[in-house]
Amino acid sequence: MTKFKGSVKKFSGKAPWFYVDVPKELIPKGVPRSRWGFIRADIKVGNTRWSSSLLPKKGEHFIALKASTRKKEGIGLGDTVEISFWC
């Protein structure tokens, strides 16, 4: 399990995504990746756990936060959240 804290950010656009950047040093090495660079992971924020991926972004990765998770956990733009993930 990997655990870190990060700030919630938002991509702009028609359907903006809320996300947290994963620190480069925490990106797992030697795990399978899709041809697009996705890394399958189980993710936990607060009491909410789900299966998703670490998503690539310009040589780094981020974790997208679904609206249902943000609502359930009371997470907003700019909040600092603790995230755990397993690959």
N, C-alpha and C positions, 0 to 999 in steps of 0.2 A: 504494500500500500504506500502511496505517495500522498503527502498532505502539504498544502500551501495556502497562503492567503493572497487574495488579489482584488483589485478594484473592478467593479462592474462597468463596462463600456458599452457603447451602442454604435453599430454600423448605421450610416444614414441610407436613405432610400425609401422606396415604396413600402417594403415590408422589413423594417429594421430589425436586426438581430441584436439581442443583448448577449454579452459574452465576457469571459475572463481570460486574459492571456496566461498561458502556462509558461513559467520561467524556462528558458532554454536548457538550463542545467538539469531540469527535471524530466525532460523528454526521454522516454526509455530508449535505450540502444538495443539493437538485436531482436526487436519484436517485429512480427509481420506488419506490413503496411500495404494498403491498397495501392493500385497504380497511381492514384491521385494523392497519395501521402497520408490518407486517413489511418489512424491507429485506434483499433477497437478498444474500448475501455468501459468499465463499470464506474460510475461517478456518484458521489454523495455530497450533497450540500444540506447542512442542517439534518433534518430527519428524512429527507427525500433522497432516494437512490434510484438510478436508472441506468440502462445500457445505452451507450452512444459511441462517439469517437472523439479523439483529439483531432481537431480539424486544422489543416495547414493554412498558413497565411504568411506569404512573403518570407519563407525560410523559418518561420516559427509556427507554433500551434496555439489554438485557443479552444475553450470549452463553451459551447453555446448553452444559454440558459433559457429553457422553454418558459412561456408565459405562465403555464400552470405551476411550475416550480417556483418562479418568482413570486407569484401570488400566495402560494401555500406557505412559503418561507418569509414573506414580507420583505423581499429584496427589491431595491430600486437602483436606478442609475447613480453611479458614484459610490455606492455602498462597498465596503470591504467585506468579503465573504471568505470563509474557510472551505476549501474544497479538498476532498479525498478522491483518489482514483486508483484503479487496479487494471493492469493490462495483461 
